[in-house]
Amino acid sequence: MPVLSRTVRALLGAGLSLLLLPPAVAVAPGPAAAGTACAAAPAPVVPGAERQVSACLGDLTTAGTVADGHTDPADWAGLTPAGARNPSGVPGLQIDGYFPDTSAGNATHGWQHDAQFVIRLPDRWTGGLVVSGSPGVREQYANDVAISDWVLAQGYAFAATDKGNVGTAFYRDGRLPGDAIVEWNDRVTQLTRAARAVLRQRYGTAPRRTYAAGISNGGYLVRWQLEHHPELFDGGVDWEGTLWRSGGPNLFTFLPATLRSYPRYAATGDPAAYADLLAAGFAPDSAFLWDYHYRVYWDLTQRIYREELDPRYDGATEAGTPFCAPGTPACDADYVYPRRPAAVRAAVSRIALTGRIQRPLITLHGTLDALLPISRDSDVYAGLVRARHADRIFRYYRVEGGNHVDGLYDAHPDRLRPILPCFRSAFGALTRWVDRRVVPPASRTLPRPPSGDLANVCALDG
């Protein structure tokens, strides 16, 4: 169900005529930074935007946007290692705004409006565009350090979306189970089309190449776009994308068992509980991360995504009971996905992946991922791609010691390895693959170096 048509239906259902919709664009120019090429040029109009605010900035990277308020550090906190070195000094135009939407979870800029986006147009453009959706349930600036800074310094334009709903109550958006996540995909498609039109206005030509890139839920969006919209993209880099399959695996086929078993393992070291955690897919060497993930990720993730796709499980209760003990009525630790009604699998099928990619894709996933275990996620997705005979346009790099959140490397530098530098290597490999037909190294596990600058160096063939 297209997002915009759903929005229109909602407005009509409220008795509003389309004639009463606000103007498509409200442009409020920001301050012009001296020496920027955009200072004297009219701001491009973002097609379909309900609101946009443009600003010429002396530096579009976080080195500049943190100081002048054109990013939100809280949005990308914890996603990258503290020792990562980022480029800076990229002047250009930033456009912030939002598309029409009926939900209001994103409070950025005081707008209280979802479907927010950011588009960054460097003065020195090399002809490409990178589009990204936010990881987790974060907002549109979440990829600024991990992706935006890096690609802007190479002359790419960058566009990112909040996916149309944000925060841990994202499931409140939409009418049917799965609507909120369906909107994620639609918003990336919508922003890509709009950003390509903006580039034509700003530079006088359409982008020569358009790439998708994202982390976690953002990686899922990369996979989905390359499966469904090859006309918009030339390739993508998927950093530990979430896997949804109606018949499994998916979050619901391993998180409930994890929630049942981990408290017993933590309390007593119960060997049976430990075996259950391994059977759920978690690597034995990731055990030192389990307590943190239980407290921060596992319980919350199960409850809010189950509420989005199977709200009837707990009746009128919203997103279950936090950290409930097995046997508690409607406890998510007792959730058994295969026993749920067919309607639940139908909801998951609306967002499911198939592996039928139609453009080059590079996937990265850490072997110690303690949120989306690699054996239940990217290993499976790689198999789906092979089954679709698309492996000739696919590379899969398993990053030894990589975890789901690079920020944890700072607490465990002797055990973990950041994926960020591997992403940067992969992005370079993808562009050479597409532009110059330089075939990347074969899919493989990247061994963790015993020493060196792990926060900044990763060789795909080393």
C-alpha positions in Angstrom: 0.0 0.0 0.0 1.7 3.2 -1.1 2.4 5.6 1.7 1.0 8.7 0.0 -2.2 7.1 -0.9 -2.6 5.9 2.6 -2.1 9.4 3.9 -4.6 10.8 1.5 -7.2 8.1 2.5 -6.6 9.1 6.2 -7.2 12.7 5.4 -10.3 12.0 3.4 -11.6 9.8 6.2 -11.3 12.7 8.5 -13.5 14.7 6.2 -10.8 16.9 4.7 -10.7 17.8 1.1 -7.5 17.5 -0.9 -7.9 21.2 -1.5 -7.3 21.9 2.2 -3.9 20.2 2.2 -1.0 22.6 3.0 1.1 23.9 0.1 3.5 21.3 -1.3 6.6 23.3 -0.3 7.4 26.0 2.3 10.9 27.2 1.7 12.7 29.0 4.5 16.2 29.9 3.5 18.9 29.5 6.1 22.0 31.5 6.6 24.5 31.4 3.7 28.1 30.5 4.6 30.7 32.7 3.0 32.5 31.1 0.0 29.9 28.4 -0.7 28.8 27.9 -4.3 25.1 27.7 -3.3 25.0 31.1 -1.6 23.8 32.9 -4.7 21.7 30.1 -6.2 18.0 29.5 -5.6 17.3 26.5 -3.4 16.0 23.4 -5.3 12.5 22.4 -4.6 12.0 18.9 -3.2 9.1 17.3 -5.1 6.3 16.3 -2.9 7.7 17.9 0.3 5.2 19.6 2.6 8.0 21.6 4.2 11.6 22.3 3.4 14.3 24.6 4.9 17.5 25.2 3.0 20.9 26.4 4.3 24.3 27.0 2.7 26.9 25.6 5.1 30.6 25.9 5.2 30.9 22.2 6.2 28.2 19.5 5.6 30.0 16.9 7.7 29.5 16.5 11.4 32.6 18.6 12.0 30.5 21.5 11.0 26.9 20.5 11.5 27.2 19.7 15.2 28.3 23.3 15.8 25.7 24.9 13.7 22.8 22.7 14.6 22.3 20.9 11.3 22.6 17.4 12.9 21.7 15.7 16.2 24.5 13.9 17.9 22.0 11.9 20.0 20.7 10.4 16.8 24.0 8.7 16.0 25.3 8.1 19.5 27.0 4.7 20.0 26.9 3.6 16.3 30.6 4.1 15.6 33.9 3.6 17.5 35.4 6.6 19.3 38.6 6.2 17.4 37.2 6.5 13.9 38.6 9.3 11.9 36.1 11.2 9.7 36.7 13.6 6.9 35.6 17.2 7.1 35.5 20.4 5.2 32.8 19.8 2.6 30.8 23.0 1.9 27.4 22.9 0.3 23.7 23.0 0.6 21.6 21.2 3.2 17.8 20.8 2.8 15.8 19.6 5.8 12.1 18.9 5.5 9.3 16.5 5.6 6.7 14.8 3.3 3.0 14.7 4.1 2.3 12.2 6.8 -0.3 11.5 9.5 2.0 10.5 12.3 3.9 12.9 14.6 6.6 11.0 16.5 9.6 12.9 15.2 10.1 16.0 17.3 13.3 17.2 15.4 13.3 20.9 14.7 10.1 21.1 16.9 8.1 20.0 13.9 6.4 17.0 15.6 6.0 15.5 12.1 7.2 12.2 10.7 8.6 11.5 7.2 11.4 13.9 7.9 14.4 13.9 5.6 17.8 15.5 5.1 19.4 16.1 1.7 23.0 17.3 1.4 24.4 18.7 -1.8 28.2 19.3 -1.9 29.6 22.2 -3.9 32.0 19.8 -5.6 29.8 17.1 -6.8 31.2 14.0 -8.6 27.9 12.8 -10.0 26.6 10.3 -7.5 23.9 10.0 -4.8 23.8 7.9 -1.7 20.4 7.2 0.0 19.9 5.8 3.4 17.2 4.9 5.9 17.9 5.2 9.6 18.9 2.1 11.7 16.7 0.9 14.5 14.0 3.4 15.2 16.3 6.4 15.0 15.7 9.7 13.2 17.1 11.0 9.9 20.6 12.1 11.2 21.5 8.6 12.5 23.8 7.8 9.6 25.7 11.1 9.6 28.9 9.8 11.1 28.9 6.3 9.7 27.8 7.1 6.1 27.2 10.8 5.3 30.5 12.3 6.3 32.4 9.6 4.3 30.4 9.8 1.0 30.2 13.6 1.1 34.0 13.9 1.2 34.1 11.8 -2.0 31.8 14.2 -3.7 28.5 12.2 -3.4 25.2 13.9 -2.6 23.5 12.3 0.4 19.9 11.8 1.4 18.4 10.2 4.5 14.9 9.5 5.8 13.5 8.8 9.3 11.5 6.1 7.5 8.1 7.7 8.3 7.9 6.7 11.9 10.4 6.8 14.8 10.9 5.8 18.4 10.0 2.7 20.4 6.3 3.2 19.8 6.6 3.2 16.0 4.0 0.4 15.9 1.3 3.0 16.6 1.6 4.2 13.0 -0.7 2.7 10.4 -3.9 0.7 10.6 -2.9 -2.9 9.7 -0.2 -5.1 11.2 3.0 -4.3 9.3 1.9 -0.9 8.0 4.7 1.0 9.9 7.5 -1.2 8.4 5.9 -1.1 4.9 6.1 2.6 5.2 9.9 2.4 5.8 10.4 0.9 2.3 8.0 3.4 0.7 9.7 6.4 2.3 13.1 5.3 1.0 11.7 5.0 -2.5 9.9 8.4 -2.2 13.1 10.1 -1.0 15.2 8.6 -3.7 13.0 9.8 -6.5 12.8 13.3 -4.9 16.5 13.5 -4.3 17.3 12.6 -7.9 15.0 15.4 -9.0 16.7 17.8 -6.6 20.1 16.9 -8.1 18.8 17.7 -11.6 17.8 21.2 -10.3 21.0 21.9 -8.4 23.5 20.5 -10.9 21.7 20.5 -14.1 21.9 16.7 -14.6 20.5 13.6 -13.0 22.9 11.6 -10.8 25.2 9.3 -12.8 25.0 6.7 -10.0 22.6 6.1 -7.1 23.6 3.8 -4.3 21.7 2.6 -1.2 23.5 2.1 2.1 22.3 1.4 5.6 22.9 -0.3 8.9 20.6 -2.9 10.6 17.0 -1.8 9.7 18.7 0.5 7.2 20.5 -2.6 5.8 17.1 -4.3 5.4 16.0 -1.3 3.4 19.0 -1.7 1.1 18.1 -5.3 0.4 14.4 -4.5 -0.2 15.2 -1.6 -2.6 17.6 -3.7 -4.7 15.0 -6.5 -4.8 12.1 -4.1 -5.8 13.5 -1.0 -7.4 16.4 -1.7 -9.7 15.3 1.3 -11.8 16.4 3.6 -9.0 19.6 2.1 -7.8 23.0 1.0 -9.2 23.9 -1.0 -6.2 24.1 -1.0 -2.4 25.9 -1.8 0.8 24.0 -3.7 3.4 25.5 -3.5 6.9 23.9 -6.3 9.0 20.4 -5.8 7.6 17.5 -7.3 9.5 16.1 -10.4 7.9 12.3 -10.9 7.7 10.9 -14.2 6.3 7.3 -15.3 6.8 8.4 -18.9 7.4 11.4 -17.8 9.4 14.0 -17.0 10.4 13.0 -13.7 11.8 13.2 -11.9 15.1 10.3 -14.0 16.5 11.9 -17.3 15.8 14.9 -16.7 18.1 14.3 -13.8 20.5 11.5 -15.5 22.6 13.6 -18.6 23.3 16.5 -16.2 24.2 14.2 -14.4 26.7 13.1 -17.7 28.2 16.6 -19.0 28.6 18.9 -16.1 29.4 17.7 -15.4 32.9 18.3 -19.0 33.9 21.7 -19.0 32.4 22.6 -15.7 34.0 21.4 -16.8 37.5 22.9 -20.3 37.6 25.0 -21.0 34.5 22.4 -23.7 33.6 24.0 -25.7 30.8 20.6 -26.4 29.3 19.9 -22.7 29.1 23.3 -22.1 27.6 22.5 -24.7 24.9 19.2 -23.0 24.2 21.0 -19.7 23.6 23.4 -21.4 21.2 20.5 -23.1 19.5 18.8 -19.7 19.0 21.8 -18.8 16.9 24.2 -16.8 19.1 27.9 -17.5 18.8 29.5 -19.0 21.9 32.2 -16.3 21.8 29.5 -13.6 22.1 28.5 -14.7 25.6 30.2 -11.7 27.2 27.8 -9.5 25.4 24.6 -11.3 26.3 23.8 -9.5 29.6 24.0 -6.1 27.9 21.8 -7.2 25.0 19.3 -8.7 27.3 19.0 -5.5 29.3 19.1 -3.1 26.3 17.9 -4.9 23.2 16.4 -8.4 23.3 13.3 -7.7 25.5 12.5 -4.4 24.0 13.0 -5.5 20.4 10.8 -8.6 20.8 8.0 -6.6 22.3 7.8 -3.6 20.0 8.2 -5.6 16.7 5.7 -8.2 17.9 3.3 -5.4 18.7 3.8 -4.1 15.1 3.2 -7.5 13.4 1.1 -9.4 16.0 -0.7 -6.9 18.2 -3.5 -9.4 19.2 -1.1 -11.6 21.1 -1.4 -9.5 24.2 -4.9 -8.1 23.7 -5.3 -4.5 24.9 -1.9 -4.4 26.4 0.5 -2.3 24.4 3.9 -4.0 23.5 3.7 -6.6 26.3 5.2 -6.7 29.8 8.8 -5.7 30.1 11.1 -8.6 31.3 8.2 -10.8 32.2 8.8 -14.3 33.6 7.6 -17.2 31.5 4.1 -18.1 32.5 3.0 -14.5 32.9 -0.1 -14.0 30.8 0.7 -12.9 27.3 4.4 -12.9 28.1 6.7 -12.4 25.1 9.1 -15.0 26.5 6.4 -17.5 25.8 5.7 -16.4 22.2 5.8 -19.2 19.7 5.7 -17.8 16.2 4.8 -21.1 14.3 1.7 -21.4 16.5 0.4 -18.0 15.8 -2.5 -17.5 13.3 -1.8 -17.4 9.6 -2.6 -13.7 9.7 0.7 -13.1 11.5 2.7 -14.8 8.8 0.7 -12.8 6.3 1.8 -9.6 8.0 5.4 -10.6 8.0 5.1 -11.6 4.3 4.3 -7.9 3.5 7.9 -7.0 4.5 9.7 -10.2 3.7 12.9 -10.5 1.7 13.4 -13.0 -1.1 17.1 -12.6 -2.1 16.1 -11.6 -5.6 18.4 -8.7 -5.9 18.7 -7.0 -9.3 21.6 -4.7 -8.7 25.1 -5.4 -7.1 25.0 -5.8 -3.4 27.7 -6.1 -0.7 26.6 -7.4 2.6 28.7 -7.1 5.9 27.8 -8.9 9.1 29.8 -9.5 12.3 30.3 -13.0 13.6 29.7 -11.8 17.2 26.4 -10.0 16.4 24.5 -10.4 19.6 21.2 -8.9 18.4 20.9 -10.4 14.9 22.9 -13.6 15.1 24.8 -14.0 11.8 23.6 -17.7 11.4 20.0 -16.6 11.5 20.4 -13.5 9.4 23.0 -12.8 6.7 24.1 -16.4 6.4 20.5 -17.1 5.5 20.1 -14.1 3.2 23.3 -15.1 1.3 21.7 -18.5 0.8 18.5 -16.9 -0.6 20.6 -14.8 -3.1 22.4 -18.0 -4.2 19.1 -19.8 -4.6 17.9 -16.9 -6.9 21.1 -17.3 -8.9 22.0 -13.7 -8.1 25.4 -14.5 -6.5 27.3 -13.1 -9.5 26.2 -9.6 -8.3 26.6 -10.3 -4.6 29.5 -10.3 -2.2 29.2 -11.3 1.5 31.9 -10.5 4.0 31.6 -12.0 7.5 33.6 -9.7 9.8 35.3 -11.8 12.5 34.7 -10.1 15.9 32.1 -7.7 14.5 29.1 -6.9 16.7 25.8 -5.2 15.9 26.8 -1.9 17.4 30.3 -0.6 16.7 30.2 1.6 19.8 30.7 -1.5 22.0 34.2 -1.9 20.6 35.4 0.9 22.9 34.4 -1.3 25.9 35.9 -4.5 24.5 38.8 -3.6 22.1 40.5 -6.9 22.8 37.5 -9.0 21.6 35.5 -7.0 19.1 36.2 -5.4 15.7 34.4 -2.3 14.3 32.6 -2.9 11.0 32.8 0.8 10.1 36.1 0.6 8.2 34.9 -2.6 6.4 31.8 -0.6 5.3 34.0 2.1 3.9 36.2 -0.5 2.0 33.0 -2.2 0.8 31.6 1.1 -0.5 34.7 1.7 -2.4 34.7 -1.8 -3.8 31.0 -1.4 -4.9 31.7 1.8 -6.8 34.7 0.3 -8.6 32.5 -2.7 -9.4 29.8 -0.6 -10.9 31.8 2.1 -12.5 34.9 0.2 -13.7 33.8 -3.4 -13.6 36.5 -4.2 -11.1 35.2 -7.3 -9.5 35.5 -7.3 -5.6 37.3 -10.0 -3.7 35.3 -13.2 -3.3 32.9 -13.6 -0.4 34.8 -14.6 2.7 35.2 -14.2 6.4 37.5 -11.3 7.2 39.8 -12.4 10.0 40.2 -10.1 13.0 43.8 -8.6 12.9 45.7 -9.3 16.1 46.7 -5.6 16.2 46.6 -2.4 14.3 44.1 0.5 13.8 41.0 -1.6 13.8 38.7 1.5 14.0 40.0 2.8 10.6 41.5 -0.1 8.6 39.8 -3.1 7.0 41.0 -4.8 3.8 38.4 -7.0 2.1 41.2 -9.2 0.6 43.6 -9.2 3.6 
